[in-house]
Structures are given as C-alpha cells and as structure tokens.
Amino acid sequence: MMPNLKLKPKPKPKPQSKRFKRWVKIAHYWLGAIVSIQLLLWLVTGVYFNLTPHDELKGMEYQQSHHPEPQRQAFEPQKLVDIAPLLAKHTQVESLTLVALAGKPVYVLDAKVQRYAHQCQQQTLIDAYTGNVLLIDKQSAQQLALESYTGPGKITQVKQISAPISEWPTQCNSLWQIGMNDDLSTRIYINAVNGELVGHKNDHTDIADLMFKLHFMDYLNQGSFNNPFSWLFGILTLLLSLSGLYWIVENLVLKRYRLSLS
C-alpha cells in the first residue's frame, strides 16, 4: 500500500502584507501620473526653447548692449575731480569705479560690493566733473532707456516700481519702467540706483517667462529653479522609483518573469 502523502498548503499572505502591497501599487500608479505631467511640461517647454529664437526669449529684438562698463575711453583728465575728498566724505566705500553713464563720466561708489547685479545695491553716483551726487530720476531713466532701444516706438509711460517685481522676481532694487508704443509693447527697465539696464520685456518674453516658469516649476515666482516645487518633484520621483523597484523585486521573488530564448 502506498502511504498517504499530504502536501502542506502554501502559507497565506498576512492581511497586513497584502494591504501594504496593494498600497504600493496604488501609490506607484498615482505617482507615475503626477510625475508624468511635469515630464510632459518639460518636453513641451524644451521644444519651445529650441524652436524660439534667442532674441525673442530674452526680449532683445529692439535692445542693444547698454551696461555702464568701466570707462576705457579717456575723459578729459584735467576736468575729473580728485577722488581723495570723495573718499574722505564717503568713508564706507569698498570700491570706486569710473563709468560712462549717458555719455558722462561718473564715479560709482560701492558701500558694499554685491556679487550679483540684482542684489540690493548700496551705491552712490558722483558726477566725475562736478563732484555732485547724481540721482537716476525720471528724465535720466528715459534717456538711458532710449540709449538701449533700437525700435520704432515712442515713450508712452514712465513709472518707478519697487520690489517685489513680478517680471523680475529676483530684483531687490527699485526700477524705472519705460513703456514704448511699438508692435511688441516693449517695456524697458532701468535700475533706479545706478542707471544700469536691467532688460527689455515685451509680448514675446511674456510667453517665454511662462514657459520658464513651467519648465523650472517656479510656481511661486521666485526666479529660481531651487524652489519647494523642485524639491517636492524630486521626492515624488524618488518614491516612484522606489515603488517600482519594490514591484520588480516582488515579481522576481514570485518568479513572474520568464525568459524565453525562442
């Protein structure tokens, strides 16, 4: 007689383990859906950046280079005021630079040299011929704006705006906004502290700024890719990868993958 052999039943998975696996799969599906939306936005905006001319992205259609660089062309040296009394009067100065501003020699006194132009500037402008303090007023801002402009438009509006500025979210300095009545609705921005050109904005850059916002997930308008949404997206992507890896390991353990050489 053959002995009766009883097969041991396979152990049933614990309810907790079954519930955990179910939630991992649900999380993986939803994480994939959320992450894929941003990946699609990256793809669309990336294609836009590649197809759009650089001048349109930067608002440079009617802009020429205009930054008060250190003066290389010699002014009349006998007319330049002595800098020693200026430094004695302005004791908190880290640097002094001679620049050309609106065609005139100007001393720029930096109380504290900033690493980036958009940071809060602590500067004083001195007329290098008279020694008088210069202010970037409305008239000066218009003149500087026109020096940077090559388009057909005329000035329609001039106003001074303070940070925070939606079109220049990283700017800490107050700016002069000069509106032009051209075909692109150009807006020129001049730094109200030192007269530097911040840049041009127009109808094309309005679209480009939106694309940059979507591409870098700058939904809080901080002007930086290092923002909370970037961190959140990184964490969600990590969780998506880990849940997918868990699923692969589970399938390998349960031998759900079969290799066929035929």
Secondary structure, DSSP 8 states (H G I E B T S, - for coil): --------------HHHHHHHHHHHHHHHHHHHHHHHHHHHHHHHHHHHHHS-HHHHHT-TTB------B--S---GGGS--HHHHHHH--S-SEEEEEEETTEEEEEEEEE--SSTTS--EEEEEETTT--EE---HHHHHHHHHHTB-SS--EEEEEEE-SSBTTBTT--S-EEEEEE-STT--EEEEETTT--EEEEE-HHHHHHHHHHHHHTT-TT--SSS-SHHHHHHHHHHHHHHHHHHHHHHHHHHTT-------
